[in-house]
Amino acid sequence: MKKDAEIRPFHLAISVDSLSEARAFYGSLLGCEEGRSSDQWVDFNFFGHQLVCHLDTGEQRAARDLHNPVDGHDVPIPHFGLVLDMDNWEEIRGRLESAGVEFVIEPNIRFKGLPGEQATLFFRDPAGNNLEFKAFARLDQLFVK
């Protein structure tokens, strides 16, 4: 596959059990602009990417208690999120803390002093979807081995 010089937006569809809670969480708390919607789904501009929240009645919801160890933490899987710059990561961290959001993994620095050092935090949306927001000390180490 040809690699573009510019980063292309991703599209991610997740299940939620309440569109009104999704709107409050992604729209009001995280500040994501709402796009198209129906009575079964809603699109959000997730920091330049397309996030679609689909209403799920419960029959198809997957288990959300799987984890993998990473740098001393049990990282929940599946999860999704963003790589931000440090100022925006601090802003989101403060917004989540002020709103009383419970962290799955508290804000911390992962791989401290090593290549790929990053600030990270994990939390869940109201439907139980796991999110990770991170910021690298050096963005050029995003894919470092």
Protein Blocks (a to p, Z undefined) as FASTA:
>chain_A
ZZdfbdcddddddddfbfklmmmmmmmmnopacddddfkbccddeehiacdddddehlmp
ccfkbccdeehiacddddddddddfklmmmmmmmmmmnopacfbdcddehihiahiacdd
ddddfkopacdddddfblklmmaZZ
